[in-house]
Amino acid sequence: MNQSYQHLLDLRRLRDALGDFATGVTVVTARGADGQPVGVTINSFASVSLEPPLVLWSLGLQSPSLEAFESCSHYAVNVLAADQVELAQRFSQSQSDRFAGIESTVGAGGTPLLRGCCAWFECRNEMRYPGGDHMILVGHVESIRREEKPPLIFHGGCYRSLA
């Protein structure tokens, strides 16, 4: 077996094994330098620290939204509810205006806060670190909101909800 094929096989095995770890699904939103809203679906969200309140997430270096998220003053992590699969799909695909027809309110730094989520973390864009083929972004949580709703889960390449 040639080394290139083995590498691809190993990447597939890694991706499949990572898919065994169930995660929540979020859409991270911000305002770009041009004032236009930007948003991406991510499941790499995690808590870093309670004192100070820090969270992290990562975005691929090839993402067309990377520059906007690296330079914005604030962003919001919108934790999707179980009934928001359509939003998760919309913000994970390339389309010209992901926000068309989407209801939102305005958060810190003008960030769009998507309606119907189960939690929102409004963050000051605090630190960025290179992480292989991704950029790791750390946000200082300035505000949180919650609603009692079941979260959307991603596991094994599929959207799921808690039983």
PLY file of the C-alpha trace (Angstrom):
ply
format ascii 1.0
element vertex 163
property float x
property float y
property float z
element edge 162
property int vertex1
property int vertex2
end_header
0.00 0.00 0.00
1.52 3.35 -0.96
2.14 5.95 1.73
-0.35 8.50 0.28
-3.20 5.97 0.32
-2.29 4.93 3.87
-2.37 8.59 4.93
-5.90 9.02 3.51
-7.02 5.81 5.19
-5.62 7.05 8.52
-7.38 10.42 8.10
-10.67 8.61 7.43
-10.18 6.45 10.53
-9.37 9.56 12.59
-12.46 11.37 11.31
-14.67 8.34 12.02
-13.25 7.96 15.53
-13.77 11.67 16.23
-17.37 11.21 15.06
-17.89 8.79 17.95
-17.66 11.78 20.30
-21.10 13.40 20.54
-21.03 17.21 20.50
-23.46 20.06 20.64
-24.04 22.11 17.50
-23.53 25.85 17.40
-23.60 28.67 14.90
-20.97 31.33 15.59
-21.97 34.78 14.32
-20.25 38.16 14.02
-20.17 41.31 11.91
-17.52 41.55 9.24
-15.43 44.68 8.67
-17.95 45.63 5.96
-20.81 45.49 8.50
-22.33 42.37 6.96
-23.24 39.47 9.24
-21.17 36.29 9.05
-21.96 32.91 10.53
-20.68 29.34 10.49
-21.86 26.05 11.96
-19.30 24.54 14.32
-19.19 21.70 16.81
-15.71 22.46 18.15
-17.07 24.65 20.97
-15.71 24.06 24.50
-15.34 25.72 27.88
-11.81 26.81 28.80
-12.15 28.63 32.13
-14.76 29.89 34.58
-12.45 32.55 36.12
-12.14 34.41 33.79
-15.04 33.09 31.69
-13.39 31.80 28.50
-14.65 29.54 25.70
-12.96 28.28 22.55
-13.88 27.08 19.08
-11.96 26.49 15.89
-12.40 27.41 12.25
-10.66 25.92 9.21
-7.95 28.03 7.63
-9.70 27.65 4.26
-12.98 29.14 5.56
-14.05 32.26 3.64
-15.23 33.66 7.01
-11.86 33.30 8.76
-10.72 36.90 8.23
-14.00 38.28 9.60
-13.76 36.15 12.77
-10.09 36.94 13.31
-10.66 40.69 13.12
-14.10 41.22 14.71
-14.33 42.72 18.20
-17.09 40.31 19.31
-18.82 37.14 18.24
-21.71 35.09 19.55
-21.89 31.34 20.01
-25.53 30.37 19.36
-26.16 26.90 20.84
-28.75 25.30 18.58
-31.89 23.67 19.92
-33.02 20.22 18.76
-35.53 21.75 16.30
-32.88 23.86 14.49
-31.34 21.30 12.12
-32.22 23.55 9.17
-30.12 26.37 10.68
-27.19 24.01 11.25
-27.35 22.91 7.62
-27.79 26.44 6.28
-24.73 27.82 8.08
-22.58 24.80 7.18
-23.08 25.24 3.43
-21.78 27.83 1.01
-24.48 30.26 0.05
-24.44 33.97 -0.66
-26.70 35.16 2.17
-27.02 32.70 5.01
-29.02 35.27 7.01
-31.82 35.75 4.44
-35.14 35.27 6.21
-33.50 34.44 9.57
-34.83 36.15 12.69
-32.15 37.57 14.95
-31.54 40.26 17.52
-28.39 42.36 17.96
-25.81 41.46 20.59
-22.45 42.86 21.68
-20.44 44.40 18.86
-23.46 44.12 16.55
-23.31 40.32 16.50
-26.49 38.60 15.31
-28.12 36.45 17.99
-30.21 33.75 16.31
-33.71 33.26 17.70
-34.90 29.93 19.07
-31.56 28.67 20.41
-31.16 27.04 23.81
-28.17 29.22 24.84
-26.15 32.21 23.67
-22.62 33.23 24.62
-21.70 36.79 23.66
-17.90 36.96 23.58
-15.16 39.52 23.19
-12.66 38.19 20.64
-9.80 37.62 23.07
-7.08 35.33 21.62
-6.24 33.32 18.51
-3.83 30.40 18.14
-2.72 28.39 15.11
-3.85 24.78 15.36
-2.78 22.73 12.35
-5.30 23.29 9.55
-7.53 25.36 11.88
-7.40 28.61 13.83
-8.37 28.28 17.51
-10.33 31.28 18.77
-10.75 32.03 22.47
-13.53 34.34 23.57
-14.08 36.15 26.85
-17.75 35.59 27.71
-19.40 38.93 28.45
-23.03 37.78 28.50
-25.01 34.55 28.49
-28.66 33.75 27.92
-30.49 30.45 28.19
-33.85 28.94 27.34
-35.08 25.56 28.61
-34.93 23.63 25.33
-33.24 20.37 24.39
-29.99 20.91 22.43
-29.13 19.70 18.94
-26.47 16.97 19.02
-24.05 15.78 16.32
-22.81 12.18 16.46
-21.57 9.72 13.85
-22.05 12.23 11.03
-25.74 12.80 11.87
-27.79 15.40 13.70
-29.54 13.91 16.73
-31.48 14.96 19.80
-31.33 13.72 23.36
-33.72 10.85 24.12
0 1
1 2
2 3
3 4
4 5
5 6
6 7
7 8
8 9
9 10
10 11
11 12
12 13
13 14
14 15
15 16
16 17
17 18
18 19
19 20
20 21
21 22
22 23
23 24
24 25
25 26
26 27
27 28
28 29
29 30
30 31
31 32
32 33
33 34
34 35
35 36
36 37
37 38
38 39
39 40
40 41
41 42
42 43
43 44
44 45
45 46
46 47
47 48
48 49
49 50
50 51
51 52
52 53
53 54
54 55
55 56
56 57
57 58
58 59
59 60
60 61
61 62
62 63
63 64
64 65
65 66
66 67
67 68
68 69
69 70
70 71
71 72
72 73
73 74
74 75
75 76
76 77
77 78
78 79
79 80
80 81
81 82
82 83
83 84
84 85
85 86
86 87
87 88
88 89
89 90
90 91
91 92
92 93
93 94
94 95
95 96
96 97
97 98
98 99
99 100
100 101
101 102
102 103
103 104
104 105
105 106
106 107
107 108
108 109
109 110
110 111
111 112
112 113
113 114
114 115
115 116
116 117
117 118
118 119
119 120
120 121
121 122
122 123
123 124
124 125
125 126
126 127
127 128
128 129
129 130
130 131
131 132
132 133
133 134
134 135
135 136
136 137
137 138
138 139
139 140
140 141
141 142
142 143
143 144
144 145
145 146
146 147
147 148
148 149
149 150
150 151
151 152
152 153
153 154
154 155
155 156
156 157
157 158
158 159
159 160
160 161
161 162
